[in-house]
Amino acid sequence: MIATIQPGKARGAVSAPPSKSVAHRALLCGALSGQSRVLGVSPSEDVTATVSCLRALGAKVQQDMDAVSLGGLEVFSARSTATLCCRESGSTLRFLLPLCMLRGKPVTLTGSKRLLQRPLGIYREIAEKQGIFWEQTQDSVTVCGRLKAGSFVLPGDVSSQFITGLLYALPLLEEDSTLEITGSFESESYIDLTLAVLADFGIAISREGRLFSIPGKQRPIGREYTVEGDCSNAAFLEALNVLGGQVLLQGLSEHTVQGDRVYKQMFARLEQGEKEFDLSDCPDLAPVLFALAATKGGGVFTGTKRLRLKESDRAAAMAQELHKFGIPVVVEENRVVVQPGVLQTPAQALSGHNDHRIVMALSLLCTLTGGSIEGAEAVNKSFPDFFQKLRHLQIGVTEL
């Protein structure tokens, strides 16, 4: 799909989309409970992948619009093999793999080629140490075995999704476990979010610094749970104010522990002329911050090394596309420099790089210059009605 965006100033009130990060976590808890109901579930491709995989694992799932009733997933009593299609969702793949390693029956998790290129070595090492079968190809990974309780040590500079996956599986075991994080602890706020959702479903995990103590013999309690608004995607809507719009954003919790809530502070710092930002704990904000920096005289962003492991190589992708706007970008190992420049109307079509956050970041700049984005359907991954919301805010958008 090609989305063509006309220059214009955004005006109006709009609601933040439901949090994809919270939805994944709540759905897993709900599936493992006796019976729960999760409200405010977005029909995004990533969340849909998690719902489908939970059903394939044996959870009883009924979906009615944005409400999902589910429960009854018995991870220790699998009677047959299972195949899970994770599409392009890293959260689905990494959250579910440890649960699949409890079943004692073969489970094959499939997904896009890009998804299976993203690192899984942490889990492979655990499987090898515990004698769990592990076979990985370019488009699938198959596991078979029984994960055992124990003392786990994980580096903190890899995706927090590995930590979250274990925090879901280990409480289900008969014996207690510990999980220790070593080195630089990046994206720590996502672990805070995991612990908060688990606690809401009655799972007790204590933490002292980087050491998590995880009692066994636990199972999430059934409850009704409402997914809060998403800070990561709300940032793209509120960024329109930085570009001269007048947007009233609704639906975000004042008490959220989502790490990307810091976008408000970062936007304010950009507008005050600050140039240096550390993205180690909020890498998903990189595309929107790169785009805004291009309109504010540039910026220097550190903690960017993991951007190459996302849906696209986000640093390289944004550098390529910002060049079409006349903005030079230097990409280094763990730093990105958006250099000063004058924003120009792109002379050629922009590419979304099959990445929802790249498409949304480029859309912001197109509200200033106009332009067309190829592969704009990538927004379906997390924010299916993104362009509809832009039109609601009086931005001209056509989709072909």
Buried (B, 14 or more C-beta within 10 A) or exposed (E): BBBBBEEBBBBEEBBBBBBBBBBBBBBBBBBBBEEBBBBBBBBBBBBBBBBBBBBBBBBEBEBEEBBBBBBBBEBEEBEEEBEBBBBBBBBBBBBBBBBBBBBBBBBBBBBBEBBBEBBBEBBBEBBEEEEBEBEBEEEBBBBBBEBBBBEBEBEBBBBBBBBBBBBBBBBBBEEBBBBEBEEEBBBBBBBBBBBBBBEBBBBEBEBEEBEBEBBEEBBBBBBEBBBBBBBBBBBBBBBBBBBEBEBEBEBBBEEBBBBBBBBBEBBEBBEEEEBEBEBBBBBBBBBBBBBBBBBBEBBBBBBBBBBBBBBBBBBBBBBBBBEBBBBBBEBEEBBBBBBEBEBEBBEEBBBBBBBBBBBBBBBBBBBBBBBBBBBBBBBBBBBBBBBEBBEBBEBEBEEE
